[in-house]
Amino acid sequence: MHRNLIPALLVGSCLALTACGDANQSVDPDEVTQATTCEYPSDGEPARAVDPPPTSDVPNAGTTSATLHMSAGDVDITLDRSKAPCAVNSFTSLAQQGFYDDTECHRLVDVGIFILQCGDPTATGTGGPGYVMDEEVDPSATYPPGTVAMAKRQSRGTTGSQFFLVWEDTPLPPEYTVIGTMDDAGLEVVVGIAAQGVDAADQTSPIAEARIEAVTLG
């Protein structure tokens, strides 16, 4: 099991996971310079029944958008296919299939790093989509406020469905795939959730309700 794919503190440890139409059509064909091939090897049973994303003709240019309709408010995200085509392809495929709908953001960290972690339908930090993918990381990557990035286990090639929303500048090594950025209003939604702190009982989950009711694309 792979709980807490992002560590509570970044002190000598890795970030870890605590575990519709075709979205490809949202990209202007003129913006796509070439298609990418992605690989999504199997990784156990999915937390919710879902098909793997397509692996061929994956757009690797342009942006598309997604909105997390959260109980605390909407979080609009611009997804960057040029930086992480395979991860964005996976995220949009899962969103289309309702994988993220009615799920709890199960982990809040407000010391050392500043993230709200989501994307596990089981809300245990161990759930995933039944496949993994390689990380798509720029060696100079940073994680400023507004960043949306994918969580992973400690070893490479273990990115799945879980992702994290960065609400304050977060010092992480460049190991986590950045898929996009939140808009200012969405960042304020996440800041509002974080402001209520972490549950003292489990020292993991946010005190505030942080449920993703649905995800829409485009």
C-alpha positions in Angstrom: 0.0 0.0 0.0 1.2 3.5 -0.7 -0.2 6.0 1.8 0.9 9.6 1.7 2.5 9.9 -1.7 3.5 13.4 -0.6 5.3 13.7 2.7 4.0 15.7 5.5 7.4 17.4 5.8 10.0 17.7 3.1 13.0 16.9 5.3 15.1 14.2 3.8 12.1 12.5 2.1 10.3 12.4 -1.2 6.8 13.5 -2.1 4.6 10.5 -2.1 1.0 9.8 -2.8 -1.0 9.1 0.3 -1.2 6.8 -3.2 -18.3 13.8 -22.2 -16.5 14.5 -25.5 -13.0 13.7 -26.3 -10.8 16.1 -24.4 -8.2 15.9 -27.1 -10.6 17.9 -29.3 -10.2 20.8 -27.0 -6.8 21.5 -28.6 -6.7 23.5 -31.8 -5.3 21.1 -34.5 -3.1 24.0 -35.7 -1.4 24.1 -32.3 -0.4 20.4 -32.3 3.1 20.1 -33.8 3.2 16.3 -33.5 1.5 13.6 -31.5 3.0 11.7 -28.6 2.8 8.1 -27.6 2.2 7.4 -23.9 2.5 4.3 -21.8 0.3 3.4 -18.9 1.4 0.0 -17.4 -1.0 -1.8 -15.1 -0.7 -1.2 -11.4 -3.3 -3.3 -9.6 -7.0 -2.8 -9.3 -8.4 0.7 -9.9 -10.1 2.5 -7.0 -13.1 3.1 -9.2 -13.9 1.3 -12.5 -12.1 3.1 -15.3 -10.5 2.5 -18.6 -6.9 3.5 -19.3 -6.4 6.5 -21.5 -5.5 6.3 -25.2 -1.9 5.8 -25.8 -1.4 7.0 -29.3 -1.9 10.4 -31.1 -1.7 12.2 -27.8 -1.5 16.0 -28.3 1.7 17.5 -27.0 1.1 21.2 -27.6 -1.4 23.8 -26.5 -3.5 24.1 -23.4 -6.9 22.9 -22.3 -9.0 23.7 -19.2 -10.6 21.8 -16.3 -12.8 23.0 -13.5 -12.9 21.2 -10.1 -16.4 21.9 -8.8 -15.6 21.7 -5.1 -17.9 22.0 -2.1 -16.0 25.2 -1.2 -16.1 26.7 -4.7 -14.9 26.2 -8.2 -11.2 25.8 -9.0 -10.4 26.6 -12.6 -7.2 24.9 -14.0 -5.3 25.5 -17.2 -3.7 22.3 -18.2 -0.5 22.5 -20.2 -0.1 19.7 -22.7 3.3 20.9 -23.9 4.8 20.2 -20.4 3.1 17.0 -19.5 1.2 15.5 -22.5 0.8 12.0 -21.0 -0.2 13.2 -17.5 -2.7 15.7 -18.9 -4.1 13.0 -21.2 -4.6 10.7 -18.2 -6.2 13.5 -16.1 -8.7 14.4 -18.8 -9.5 10.8 -19.5 -10.2 10.1 -15.8 -12.3 13.3 -15.6 -14.3 12.3 -18.6 -15.1 9.0 -16.9 -16.2 10.5 -13.6 -13.2 9.1 -11.7 -12.8 12.3 -9.7 -16.5 13.0 -9.1 -17.8 13.0 -5.5 -14.3 12.4 -4.0 -12.6 13.9 -0.9 -9.3 15.7 -1.0 -7.8 13.5 1.6 -4.6 15.2 2.7 -3.6 18.7 3.7 -0.1 19.6 4.6 0.5 23.1 6.2 4.1 22.7 7.6 7.2 22.6 5.4 5.2 22.1 2.2 1.7 23.6 1.5 -0.5 21.2 -0.5 -4.0 19.9 -0.7 -3.9 16.4 -2.1 -6.8 14.9 -4.1 -7.6 12.3 -6.7 -8.2 9.1 -4.7 -11.8 7.9 -4.7 -11.1 5.9 -1.6 -9.9 9.0 0.4 -7.3 6.7 2.0 -4.2 7.9 0.0 -3.8 4.4 -1.4 -6.2 4.4 -4.3 -5.3 4.9 -7.9 -6.5 4.3 -11.5 -5.1 0.8 -11.9 -2.2 2.1 -14.0 0.9 4.3 -13.6 3.0 6.5 -15.8 6.5 7.9 -16.0 7.0 11.4 -14.6 7.3 14.3 -17.0 9.5 16.7 -15.2 11.6 19.7 -16.1 14.8 19.6 -14.0 14.3 23.3 -13.2 10.7 22.8 -12.0 9.5 24.7 -9.0 6.2 24.6 -7.1 4.9 28.1 -6.5 1.4 29.0 -5.3 -1.2 27.9 -7.9 0.7 24.9 -9.1 -1.2 21.7 -9.9 1.1 18.7 -10.0 0.8 14.9 -9.8 1.7 12.9 -6.7 3.7 9.7 -6.9 5.2 7.0 -4.7 8.9 7.2 -3.8 10.2 5.3 -6.8 10.1 6.6 -10.4 7.4 5.8 -12.8 4.6 5.6 -10.2 2.5 8.7 -11.0 -1.2 7.7 -11.0 -4.4 9.6 -10.4 -3.6 11.6 -7.3 -2.7 15.2 -7.6 -1.9 18.1 -5.4 -2.9 21.8 -5.3 -0.1 24.1 -4.1 -1.4 27.1 -2.0 1.9 28.6 -0.8 5.4 28.4 -2.2 6.5 24.8 -1.7 10.1 23.7 -1.7 10.1 20.3 -3.5 12.7 18.6 -5.6 11.8 18.5 -9.3 10.3 15.0 -9.2 6.6 15.7 -9.5 4.9 16.3 -12.8 3.4 19.8 -13.2 0.2 19.6 -15.2 -1.1 23.1 -14.9 -2.0 26.1 -12.8 -5.1 27.3 -10.9 -6.6 30.7 -11.5 -6.6 33.3 -8.7 -10.1 32.6 -7.6 -9.4 28.9 -7.5 -6.3 29.5 -5.4 -8.3 31.5 -2.9 -10.7 28.5 -2.6 -7.8 26.3 -1.7 -6.3 28.9 0.7 -9.7 29.1 2.4 -9.7 25.3 2.9 -6.1 25.3 4.2 -6.8 28.2 6.6 -9.0 25.9 8.7 -6.1 23.6 9.3 -5.5 19.9 9.6 -7.7 17.5 11.6 -6.0 16.8 15.0 -7.3 13.3 15.2 -5.6 11.9 12.1 -3.1 14.8 11.4 -3.8 14.3 7.7 -7.2 15.3 6.5 -8.4 18.9 6.2 -10.8 20.2 8.8 -12.8 22.0 6.2 -14.9 20.1 3.8 -12.8 19.6 0.6 -14.9 17.5 -1.7 -14.7 17.4 -5.5 -18.3 17.2 -6.6 -17.5 17.0 -10.3 -14.9 17.9 -12.9 -15.8 19.5 -16.2 -13.4 20.0 -19.1 -13.1 22.7 -21.7 
